[in-house]
Amino acid sequence: MTSGNPSNGGLLAAVTLGSNSFNLLLASPSASGVPVVVAKHKRKVRLAEGLDADTGLSTEAFERGIDCLAWFGDILRQTRPQRVQVLATAALRVAANADHFRAQAEPLLGYPIEVISGDAEAELIYQGMRACTSVAGEALVIDIGGASTELVIGDAERIHFKHSFELGCVLYTQRYFSGAVTETGFEAAAGAVARLLTPQLPQIRQLQWQHCLGVSGTVRALFELAPQLGWQQPVLTLELLTLVKTRLCEDSDAVLALLDSERRPPFTAGVAILLSIFQLLNITELRQAGGALREGLLHRLQSGSY
């Protein structure tokens, strides 16, 4: 459901409640079909931190989320966008107290929160990538989130494969990297990724993609880190990921100190997930792409299809 406000001449607002970050994009429609972003607001809420299948969101994560949405609500009341859409993803798909969270958050935000399916999330991620990235031919897109990871394969015309896997960098930090970073933790994470991906591997492998693109915070952090480790190539490879893994196991504090403080908590788990995907799919290289869920939502808001 899209909420409208006739008092503003065309401003669009896309709000995405991820399992790691909450985002608010304000944009103006454009003749090109790609909205022009005029303001970005983001907070690392880490909603999936402490997530338990029975009790749901932890008290701390719940409060961080509510506080952020109160802030977003203030911004929306000040800017009064014409069209607003608020989407929530994996953490609120599975949390036992998701309805309680929405009941507290929606009055502060001023708009309803729609919890979307994993398939819908994957579609929007792909549309956001295509809207912001020039790529010819078939592409595999990887988005590692806080509580889910999406793999999408498609071309400029349509999506040929999409799947949302219940694995993410915030969840895997709790499970495998809550203490010291070890080879054992990486092996356990790899086993978990393999168990979830294996049923989909035959379908994925029969599709021939020309490009592999990453759109997650883990990928952005790796591209920021790579030059500091002496890596000069414009792509991520298995060699680089293995190097990062080795360095993390040797001295994780030294590696994490090279990153922005907000990127540090889920980084190691994100590397473990991406390394496992590389190995399972025999990926040779990955390039960074622009656009993901929030840009896909903006694209749909402009087109009027949401």
Steps between C-alpha positions, in 0.01 A plus 500: 500500500627845405412805705454835328519862608360752250671795671841431346568528129638160414757413766539123549606328822629143517546359850661157538531321832782253450631256756821702531420854381193721474498737201294798388547636148329816379495548123343703223353325194688548173420465131769231468297269723771496768405720799757758607596449865500827692562368853619179666452405863638179647556336837665168589219364715618134489142386546595133467757522781378269775212377284351181641244284321283474812534838670557713191691827494719569801402789726806699393441448127129576542580831667763593240246438226227705666740787565610506136143495368405788729784694336384398153147607594623849589674526162191385311277747681742781417545408132142376432573275200220439253552123495645290781563127523643319804629144455643260758704191425636183661518590869136606510399205281607255769488687834229378736445856622489661154136606541581664833789686337278625218228607743749721685689621193222596259353788708850648540584457134161616378468229234420128488785249487471224240697182569594358160585144400851389416407468131361854494817624666715323241302656214538851639872450559542397137290789369701743712826362363380522139378857552839615631755277325582464131556132429449306177385141494416260778606589854509324835428747780593426862361699792616390846267650757480480876261204517458391137706476185349539155633348178343619175589413140357691207554724203360839401165346410416262780608302805584134439572398860439656839527367852524642849704284737460516878861591570652839570799680641334609826355154571825326413701738716298375799528135401859466385700813582375626837844444652841456343517470121619148420534257212243285679248784486557543127458125445176491698362800310599340168317182594186694587510693171550177305202333666272787401632553146541137393132439409513797260841427345379293200270780385762770559776311322298438186465874445791666320573846635769729362535727802495457878404814691487576871277765658537442875684684775739206524599549136545875544714441808718251312560746218601761759728255679668336199742784407616517862602135471694569180226377266496705179242319285157664445323172585462263794637150444530176694866584554413829668224351716735225614762763586247699704389184680863416587567851628182496710596169660851630571402839644139604453540820702771627264286430193180645643686814608542578129122523457247763598375421852143432383615238251704299751245292701356288214800510265665168586175306462431679172842392370431140606167500315642654182801267501267200528283624212811548284608143568157343449430683172858501368495879467821643354443870563242741640452866421328758715164623373291801591139477610314238700175474699443869576578608141270228369224634721559855373480373143164338571372809679574713194345249262189477718519120516511492881 
